[in-house]
Amino acid sequence: MTAQQKVLLAPPALKEAQEGVLYVHNLIDPAHGLVPSYANMVAGQTVKFTVQPSYGNHWSAVHVVTAAEVGKTITVAIPKHVFEKNLVAGATAKLHYSVVEQSGNEAQSPDLVIKVEK
């Protein structure tokens, strides 16, 4: 695979995180995962967004890119309970997404790791 064929993805963002920390008590349901626009983005591509808290509650959602979203940031709604249920001191959550390219290859984003606090 050449560098031109390889899609390089930026890490996701979490709209409600402040300086790398999500304060669950401030969170209004849902949280918003952000998938930045990426090279070769086309309508019909499948984006899978995954949240893996250190205390369980793993969650993922599949989103199909629409023509209106091409070239723009995609927002994924993450239910509050994913972060809130069984929350323990010192908790973290890892967020990432993957994109299935037209070639059938899957590109993975780097992880975003945030602290999760009550």
DSSP file (Angstrom, degrees, kcal/mol; ACC not computed):
  #  RESIDUE AA STRUCTURE BP1 BP2  ACC     N-H-->O    O-->H-N    N-H-->O    O-->H-N    TCO  KAPPA ALPHA  PHI   PSI    X-CA   Y-CA   Z-CA
    1    1 A M              0   0    0      0, 0.0     2,-0.1     0, 0.0     5,-0.0   0.000 360.0 360.0 360.0 130.6    0.0    0.0    0.0
    2    2 A T     >  -     0   0    0      1,-0.1     4,-1.5     0, 0.0     3,-0.5  -0.404 360.0-109.4 -84.5 165.0    1.4    3.4   -1.0
    3    3 A A  T  4 S+     0   0    0      1,-0.2    -1,-0.1     2,-0.2     0, 0.0   0.842 120.4  57.3 -61.1 -32.1    1.3    6.5    1.2
    4    4 A Q  T  4 S+     0   0    0      1,-0.2    -1,-0.2     3,-0.1     0, 0.0   0.852 107.7  46.4 -68.0 -33.5   -1.2    7.9   -1.2
    5    5 A Q  T  4 S+     0   0    0     -3,-0.5     2,-0.4     2,-0.1    -1,-0.2   0.763  94.8  89.2 -78.6 -25.6   -3.6    5.0   -0.6
    6    6 A K  S  < S-     0   0    0     -4,-1.5     2,-0.6     1,-0.0   101,-0.0  -0.607  72.1-142.9 -79.8 123.6   -3.2    5.0    3.1
    7    7 A V        -     0   0    0     -2,-0.4     2,-0.6    92,-0.1   101,-0.1  -0.767  10.8-152.4 -86.4 122.8   -5.8    7.2    4.9
    8    8 A L        -     0   0    0     -2,-0.6    31,-0.5    99,-0.1     2,-0.4  -0.861  13.7-157.8 -97.3 124.1   -4.3    9.0    7.9
    9    9 A L        -     0   0    0     -2,-0.6    29,-0.1    99,-0.4    28,-0.1  -0.796  10.1-133.7-106.4 142.7   -6.8    9.7   10.5
   10   10 A A        -     0   0    0     -2,-0.4    99,-0.0    27,-0.2    -1,-0.0  -0.543  39.6 -93.3 -82.3 156.4   -6.7   12.4   13.3
   11   11 A P        -     0   0    0      0, 0.0   100,-0.1     0, 0.0    -1,-0.1  -0.325  45.2-108.5 -65.6 155.9   -7.7   11.3   16.8
   12   12 A P        -     0   0    0      0, 0.0     2,-0.3     0, 0.0    23,-0.2  -0.204  29.2-139.9 -73.5 174.4  -11.3   11.9   17.7
   13   13 A A  E     -A   34   0A   0     21,-1.9    21,-3.2    99,-0.0     2,-0.5  -0.917   5.3-138.1-130.6 160.5  -12.4   14.6   20.2
   14   14 A L  E >   -A   33   0A   0     -2,-0.3     3,-1.7    19,-0.2    19,-0.2  -0.968  12.6-151.0-120.4 112.5  -15.0   14.7   22.9
   15   15 A K  T 3  S+     0   0    0     17,-2.5    -1,-0.1    -2,-0.5    18,-0.1   0.828  93.5  47.9 -52.6 -39.9  -16.9   18.0   22.9
   16   16 A E  T 3  S+     0   0    0     16,-0.2     7,-0.4    -3,-0.1    -1,-0.3   0.542  85.4 107.0 -85.0  -6.5  -17.6   18.0   26.6
   17   17 A A    <   -     0   0    0     -3,-1.7     2,-0.6     5,-0.1     5,-0.3  -0.527  56.6-153.9 -74.3 137.9  -14.1   17.2   27.8
   18   18 A Q  B >  S-C   21   0B   0      3,-3.4     3,-1.0    -2,-0.2    -2,-0.1  -0.949  73.5 -24.8-116.4 112.5  -12.2   20.1   29.4
   19   19 A E  T 3  S-     0   0    0     -2,-0.6    -1,-0.2     1,-0.3     3,-0.1   0.891 130.6 -44.5  52.0  44.5   -8.4   19.8   29.1
   20   20 A G  T 3  S+     0   0    0      1,-0.2    95,-2.7    -6,-0.1     2,-0.4   0.570 119.8 105.5  82.3   9.8   -8.6   16.1   28.8
   21   21 A V  E <   -Cd  18 115B   0     -3,-1.0    -3,-3.4    93,-0.2     2,-0.6  -0.983  53.1-156.3-127.3 133.0  -11.1   15.6   31.6
   22   22 A L  E     - d   0 116B   0     93,-2.9    95,-2.8    -2,-0.4     2,-0.9  -0.940   8.6-156.4-104.6 119.0  -14.8   14.7   31.4
   23   23 A Y  E >>  - d   0 117B   0     -2,-0.6     3,-1.6    -7,-0.4     4,-0.5  -0.834   4.8-164.0 -95.0 102.2  -16.8   15.8   34.4
   24   24 A V  G >4 S+     0   0    0     93,-2.9     3,-1.4    -2,-0.9    94,-0.2   0.829  84.0  62.5 -60.5 -35.5  -19.8   13.4   34.3
   25   25 A H  G 34 S+     0   0    0     92,-0.4    -1,-0.3     1,-0.3    93,-0.1   0.755 106.1  47.4 -64.7 -21.2  -21.9   15.5   36.8
   26   26 A N  G <4 S+     0   0    0     -3,-1.6     2,-0.4   -10,-0.1    -1,-0.3   0.536  89.6 111.7 -90.2  -8.4  -21.8   18.4   34.3
   27   27 A L    <<  -     0   0    0     -3,-1.4     2,-0.5    -4,-0.5     4,-0.1  -0.513  53.2-157.5 -78.5 125.4  -22.7   16.2   31.4
   28   28 A I        -     0   0    0     -2,-0.4    -2,-0.1     2,-0.2    -3,-0.0  -0.887  49.8 -71.2 -95.8 130.0  -26.1   16.7   29.8
   29   29 A D  S    S+     0   0    0     -2,-0.5     2,-0.1    48,-0.0    48,-0.0  -0.418 110.9  35.6 -65.5 130.7  -27.2   13.5   27.9
   30   30 A P  S    S-     0   0    0      0, 0.0    -2,-0.2     0, 0.0     2,-0.2   0.632  71.7-147.1 -95.3 172.8  -25.7   12.7   25.4
   31   31 A A  E     - B   0  78A   0     47,-3.2    47,-2.8    -4,-0.1     2,-0.5  -0.490  23.6-124.7 -83.0 166.7  -22.0   13.4   25.1
   32   32 A H  E     - B   0  77A   0     45,-0.2   -17,-2.5    -2,-0.2     2,-0.3  -0.914  16.6-162.1-126.5 107.2  -20.7   14.3   21.6
   33   33 A G  E     -AB  14  76A   0     43,-2.9    43,-3.1    -2,-0.5     2,-0.5  -0.685  16.6-148.1 -81.3 137.5  -17.9   12.4   20.0
   34   34 A L  E     -AB  13  75A   0    -21,-3.2   -21,-1.9    -2,-0.3    41,-0.2  -0.937  11.9-165.6-116.4 125.1  -16.3   14.3   17.1
   35   35 A V  E     - B   0  74A   0     39,-3.0    39,-2.7    -2,-0.5     3,-0.1  -0.930  24.3-135.6-105.9 111.4  -14.8   12.7   14.1
   36   36 A P        -     0   0    0      0, 0.0   -26,-0.1     0, 0.0    37,-0.1  -0.265  30.5 -91.6 -64.9 153.4  -12.7   15.2   12.1
   37   37 A S        -     0   0    0     34,-0.2     2,-0.3    33,-0.1   -27,-0.2  -0.336  51.8-161.8 -57.2 145.7  -13.0   15.4    8.4
   38   38 A Y    >   -     0   0    0     34,-0.2     3,-1.2    -3,-0.1    33,-0.2  -0.898  25.2 -80.5-134.3 162.5  -10.4   13.1    6.7
   39   39 A A  T 3  S+     0   0    0    -31,-0.5    -1,-0.0    -2,-0.3    32,-0.0  -0.281 112.8  15.2 -60.8 144.2   -8.8   12.7    3.3
   40   40 A N  T 3  S+     0   0    0      1,-0.2     2,-0.3    61,-0.0    -1,-0.2   0.744  83.1 168.3  62.8  26.5  -10.8   10.8    0.7
   41   41 A M    <   +     0   0    0     -3,-1.2     2,-0.3    60,-0.1    -1,-0.2  -0.565   8.1 173.4 -70.2 128.3  -14.0   11.2    2.7
   42   42 A V    >   -     0   0    0     -2,-0.3     3,-1.6    28,-0.1    23,-0.2  -0.969  37.9 -92.1-137.0 153.9  -17.0   10.1    0.6
   43   43 A A  T 3  S+     0   0    0     -2,-0.3    23,-0.2     1,-0.2     3,-0.1  -0.352 109.2  34.2 -60.9 141.6  -20.7    9.6    1.1
   44   44 A G  T 3  S+     0   0    0     21,-3.3    -1,-0.2     1,-0.4    22,-0.1   0.224  82.3 133.5  96.4 -12.9  -21.6    6.0    2.0
   45   45 A Q    <   -     0   0    0     -3,-1.6    20,-2.8    20,-0.1     2,-0.5  -0.385  54.9-125.5 -68.1 149.8  -18.4    5.3    4.0
   46   46 A T  E     -FE  64 100B   0     54,-0.6    54,-2.2    18,-0.2     2,-0.5  -0.862  22.6-169.2-101.1 127.4  -18.9    3.5    7.3
   47   47 A V  E     -FE  63  99B   0     16,-3.3    16,-3.1    -2,-0.5     2,-0.6  -0.970   4.3-161.7-114.9 125.6  -17.4    5.1   10.4
   48   48 A K  E     -FE  62  98B   0     50,-2.4    50,-2.0    -2,-0.5     2,-0.5  -0.944   5.3-163.2-109.6 120.6  -17.4    3.1   13.6
   49   49 A F  E     -FE  61  97B   0     12,-2.6    12,-2.1    -2,-0.6     2,-0.4  -0.888   9.4-169.2-105.4 128.6  -16.9    5.1   16.8
   50   50 A T  E     -FE  60  96B   0     46,-3.2    46,-2.0    -2,-0.5     2,-0.4  -0.953  13.6-167.0-125.9 138.5  -15.9    3.3   20.0
   51   51 A V  E     -FE  59  95B   0      8,-3.1     8,-2.5    -2,-0.4    44,-0.2  -0.992   5.5-176.2-121.5 127.2  -15.7    4.3   23.6
   52   52 A Q  E     - E   0  94B   0     42,-2.9    42,-1.7    -2,-0.4     6,-0.1  -0.775   7.9-164.6-126.7  86.8  -13.8    2.0   26.1
   53   53 A P  E >   - E   0  93B   0      0, 0.0     3,-1.3     0, 0.0    40,-0.3  -0.375  28.6-123.2 -65.1 149.8  -14.1    3.2   29.7
   54   54 A S  T 3  S+     0   0    0     38,-3.1    39,-0.1     1,-0.3     3,-0.1   0.608 110.0  54.5 -68.9 -11.0  -11.5    1.6   32.0
   55   55 A Y  T 3  S-     0   0    0      1,-0.4    -1,-0.3    37,-0.3     2,-0.2  -0.001 118.6 -96.6-113.6  25.9  -14.4    0.4   34.2
   56   56 A G  S <  S+     0   0    0     -3,-1.3    -1,-0.4     1,-0.1    29,-0.0  -0.612  80.0 117.9  96.6-158.2  -16.5   -1.4   31.6
   57   57 A N        -     0   0    0     -2,-0.2    -1,-0.1     1,-0.2    -6,-0.1   0.763  46.1-172.3  64.9  28.9  -19.5   -0.1   29.6
   58   58 A H        +     0   0    0     -5,-0.1     2,-0.3    -6,-0.1    -6,-0.2  -0.255   8.7 179.9 -56.0 140.3  -17.8   -0.5   26.3
   59   59 A W  E     +F   51   0B   0     -8,-2.5    -8,-3.1     2,-0.0     2,-0.3  -0.989  13.9 176.8-145.3 145.6  -19.9    1.1   23.6
   60   60 A S  E     -F   50   0B   0     -2,-0.3     2,-0.3   -10,-0.2   -10,-0.2  -0.991   7.7-164.9-149.1 158.2  -19.8    1.6   19.8
   61   61 A A  E     -F   49   0B   0    -12,-2.1   -12,-2.6    -2,-0.3     2,-0.5  -0.992  15.0-138.1-141.0 146.4  -21.9    3.1   17.1
   62   62 A V  E     -F   48   0B   0     -2,-0.3     2,-0.4   -14,-0.2   -14,-0.2  -0.907  20.7-173.3-107.8 134.2  -21.8    2.8   13.3
   63   63 A H  E     -F   47   0B   0    -16,-3.1   -16,-3.3    -2,-0.5     2,-0.6  -0.988  16.0-145.3-128.5 134.0  -22.4    5.9   11.2
   64   64 A V  E     -F   46   0B   0     -2,-0.4   -18,-0.2   -18,-0.2     2,-0.1  -0.889  27.9-120.2-100.3 124.8  -22.8    6.1    7.5
   65   65 A V        -     0   0    0    -20,-2.8   -21,-3.3    -2,-0.6     2,-0.2  -0.411  27.8-150.1 -65.9 130.6  -21.3    9.3    6.0
   66   66 A T    >>  -     0   0    0    -23,-0.2     3,-1.0    -2,-0.1     4,-0.8  -0.575  26.9-109.1 -95.9 164.3  -23.9   11.4    4.1
   67   67 A A  G >4 S+     0   0    0      1,-0.3     3,-0.6    -2,-0.2    -1,-0.1   0.861 119.9  56.5 -59.7 -36.1  -23.2   13.7    1.2
   68   68 A A  G 34 S+     0   0    0      1,-0.2    -1,-0.3     3,-0.0    -3,-0.0   0.733 105.5  52.0 -68.7 -22.1  -23.9   16.7    3.4
   69   69 A E  G X4 S+     0   0    0     -3,-1.0     3,-2.6     2,-0.1    -1,-0.2   0.627  76.8 119.2 -90.3 -14.6  -21.2   15.6    5.9
   70   70 A V  T << S+     0   0    0     -4,-0.8     3,-0.1    -3,-0.6   -28,-0.1  -0.304  86.5  11.7 -57.6 127.6  -18.4   15.1    3.4
   71   71 A G  T 3  S+     0   0    0      1,-0.3    -1,-0.3   -33,-0.2     2,-0.3   0.480 115.1  95.5  84.1   3.2  -15.6   17.5    4.3
   72   72 A K  S <  S-     0   0    0     -3,-2.6    -1,-0.3   -36,-0.1     2,-0.3  -0.789  84.0 -90.9-122.6 165.1  -17.1   18.3    7.7
   73   73 A T        -     0   0    0     -2,-0.3     2,-0.4   -37,-0.1   -39,-0.0  -0.570  39.1-138.8 -72.5 135.1  -16.8   17.0   11.3
   74   74 A I  E     -B   35   0A   0    -39,-2.7   -39,-3.0    -2,-0.3     2,-0.5  -0.828  11.2-148.8 -97.1 134.3  -19.1   14.2   12.1
   75   75 A T  E     -B   34   0A   0     -2,-0.4     2,-0.5   -41,-0.2   -41,-0.2  -0.898   9.1-165.5-106.3 130.6  -20.8   14.2   15.5
   76   76 A V  E     -B   33   0A   0    -43,-3.1   -43,-2.9    -2,-0.5     2,-0.5  -0.965  18.5-131.9-116.7 126.1  -21.7   11.0   17.2
   77   77 A A  E     -B   32   0A   0     -2,-0.5   -45,-0.2   -45,-0.2   -48,-0.0  -0.653  20.8-165.7 -79.6 124.7  -24.1   11.0   20.2
   78   78 A I  E     -B   31   0A   0    -47,-2.8   -47,-3.2    -2,-0.5     5,-0.1  -0.953  24.3-119.2-112.8 118.2  -22.7    8.9   23.2
   79   79 A P    >   -     0   0    0      0, 0.0     3,-1.5     0, 0.0     4,-0.5  -0.253  17.6-126.7 -57.7 141.3  -25.2    8.1   25.9
   80   80 A K  T >> S+     0   0    0      1,-0.3     4,-2.1     2,-0.2     3,-1.5   0.843 104.9  68.0 -56.7 -36.9  -24.3    9.5   29.3
   81   81 A H  H 3> S+     0   0    0      1,-0.3     4,-2.1     2,-0.2    -1,-0.3   0.755  85.9  69.8 -60.5 -23.3  -24.6    6.1   31.0
   82   82 A V  H <4 S+     0   0    0     -3,-1.5    -1,-0.3     1,-0.2    -2,-0.2   0.887 114.2  27.2 -59.8 -37.8  -21.5    4.9   29.0
   83   83 A F  H <4 S+     0   0    0     -3,-1.5    -2,-0.2    -4,-0.5    -1,-0.2   0.767 125.7  48.0 -91.6 -30.2  -19.4    7.3   31.2
   84   84 A E  H >< S+     0   0    0     -4,-2.1     3,-1.7   -60,-0.1    -3,-0.2   0.878  83.6  92.9 -85.2 -41.2  -21.6    7.3   34.3
   85   85 A K  T 3< S-     0   0    0     -4,-2.1   -30,-0.1     1,-0.3     0, 0.0  -0.355 107.2  -6.9 -65.6 127.4  -22.5    3.7   35.1
   86   86 A N  T 3  S+     0   0    0      1,-0.2    -1,-0.3    -2,-0.1    -2,-0.1   0.693  87.5 178.0  63.8  22.4  -20.0    2.0   37.6
   87   87 A L    <   -     0   0    0     -3,-1.7     2,-0.3     4,-0.0    -1,-0.2  -0.326   4.7-171.7 -59.8 132.9  -17.7    5.1   37.5
   88   88 A V    >   -     0   0    0     28,-0.1     3,-1.2     1,-0.1    28,-0.1  -0.837  31.8 -83.8-124.1 161.2  -14.8    4.7   39.9
   89   89 A A  T 3  S+     0   0    0     -2,-0.3    28,-0.1     1,-0.2    -1,-0.1  -0.349 113.8  23.0 -62.2 143.4  -12.0    7.0   41.1
   90   90 A G  T 3  S+     0   0    0      1,-0.2    -1,-0.2    26,-0.1    27,-0.1   0.656  90.0 160.8  76.3  16.6   -9.1    7.3   38.7
   91   91 A A  E <   - G   0 116B   0     -3,-1.2    25,-2.3    25,-0.5     2,-0.3  -0.320  17.8-174.5 -74.2 152.0  -11.1    6.2   35.7
   92   92 A T  E     - G   0 115B   0     23,-0.3   -38,-3.1   -71,-0.0     2,-0.4  -0.888  11.2-149.5-133.4 167.5  -10.2    6.8   32.1
   93   93 A A  E     -EG  53 114B   0     21,-2.2    21,-2.5    -2,-0.3     2,-0.5  -0.996   6.1-148.3-140.5 139.3  -11.9    6.3   28.8
   94   94 A K  E     -EG  52 113B   0    -42,-1.7   -42,-2.9    -2,-0.4     2,-0.4  -0.924  16.5-171.0-107.8 127.5  -10.3    5.5   25.4
   95   95 A L  E     +EG  51 112B   0     17,-2.9    17,-2.7    -2,-0.5     2,-0.3  -0.951  16.6 146.1-119.2 137.7  -12.1    6.8   22.3
   96   96 A H  E     -E   50   0B   0    -46,-2.0   -46,-3.2    -2,-0.4     2,-0.3  -0.971  24.5-151.3-157.1 169.0  -11.3    6.0   18.7
   97   97 A Y  E     -E   49   0B   0     -2,-0.3    12,-2.7    13,-0.2     2,-0.3  -0.954   3.7-150.9-141.5 161.9  -12.9    5.4   15.4
   98   98 A S  E     -EH  48 108B   0    -50,-2.0   -50,-2.4    -2,-0.3     2,-0.4  -0.954   6.1-150.5-132.7 154.7  -12.3    3.5   12.2
   99   99 A V  E     -EH  47 107B   0      8,-2.5     8,-2.8    -2,-0.3     2,-0.7  -0.991  11.0-141.3-127.2 130.2  -13.3    4.1    8.6
  100  100 A V  E     -EH  46 106B   0    -54,-2.2   -54,-0.6    -2,-0.4     6,-0.2  -0.835  27.9-146.6 -90.5 116.0  -14.0    1.5    6.0
  101  101 A E    >   -     0   0    0      4,-3.2     3,-2.0    -2,-0.7   -60,-0.1  -0.281  25.7-104.5 -79.0 165.8  -12.5    2.8    2.8
  102  102 A Q  T 3  S+     0   0    0      1,-0.3    -1,-0.1     2,-0.1    -2,-0.0   0.805 122.0  60.9 -60.6 -29.2  -13.9    2.1   -0.7
  103  103 A S  T 3  S-     0   0    0      2,-0.1    -1,-0.3     1,-0.1     3,-0.1   0.617 120.3-110.7 -71.4 -12.0  -11.0   -0.4   -1.2
  104  104 A G  S <  S+     0   0    0     -3,-2.0    -2,-0.1     1,-0.4    -1,-0.1   0.234  77.5 131.2  97.4 -13.0  -12.4   -2.4    1.7
  105  105 A N        -     0   0    0     -5,-0.1    -4,-3.2     1,-0.0     2,-0.5  -0.382  53.0-134.2 -70.0 152.5   -9.4   -1.5    3.9
  106  106 A E  E     -H  100   0B   0     -6,-0.2     2,-0.4    -3,-0.1    -6,-0.2  -0.947  13.5-158.3-112.7 126.4  -10.1   -0.3    7.4
  107  107 A A  E     -H   99   0B   0     -8,-2.8    -8,-2.5    -2,-0.5     2,-0.4  -0.865   9.0-152.0-102.6 136.5   -8.2    2.8    8.7
  108  108 A Q  E     -H   98   0B   0     -2,-0.4   -99,-0.4   -10,-0.2   -10,-0.2  -0.863   7.7-135.5-109.1 140.0   -8.0    3.3   12.5
  109  109 A S        -     0   0    0    -12,-2.7   -99,-0.1    -2,-0.4     2,-0.1  -0.496  32.0 -98.7 -81.4 159.4   -7.6    6.6   14.3
  110  110 A P        -     0   0    0      0, 0.0   -13,-0.2     0, 0.0     2,-0.2  -0.395  51.6 -95.1 -66.0 159.8   -5.2    7.1   17.1
  111  111 A D        -     0   0    0   -100,-0.1     2,-0.5   -15,-0.1   -15,-0.2  -0.508  24.1-149.3 -78.7 146.0   -6.8    6.8   20.6
  112  112 A L  E     - G   0  95B   0    -17,-2.7   -17,-2.9    -2,-0.2     2,-0.5  -0.985  17.2-164.0-106.9 121.3   -8.0    9.8   22.6
  113  113 A V  E     + G   0  94B   0     -2,-0.5     2,-0.3   -19,-0.2   -19,-0.2  -0.935  11.4 177.4-110.2 125.3   -7.6    9.0   26.3
  114  114 A I  E     - G   0  93B   0    -21,-2.5   -21,-2.2    -2,-0.5     2,-0.3  -0.872  30.3-117.1-122.0 156.2   -9.5   11.2   28.7
  115  115 A K  E     -dG  21  92B   0    -95,-2.7   -93,-2.9    -2,-0.3     2,-0.5  -0.717  26.2-149.2 -85.3 143.9   -9.9   11.2   32.5
  116  116 A V  E     +dG  22  91B   0    -25,-2.3   -25,-0.5    -2,-0.3     2,-0.3  -0.972  21.3 174.4-119.5 120.3  -13.5   10.6   33.7
  117  117 A E  E      d   23   0B   0    -95,-2.8   -93,-2.9    -2,-0.5   -92,-0.4  -0.899 360.0 360.0-126.3 154.1  -14.5   12.2   37.0
  118  118 A K              0   0    0     -2,-0.3   -93,-0.2   -95,-0.2   -95,-0.1   0.503 360.0 360.0 -66.6 360.0  -17.7   12.5   38.9
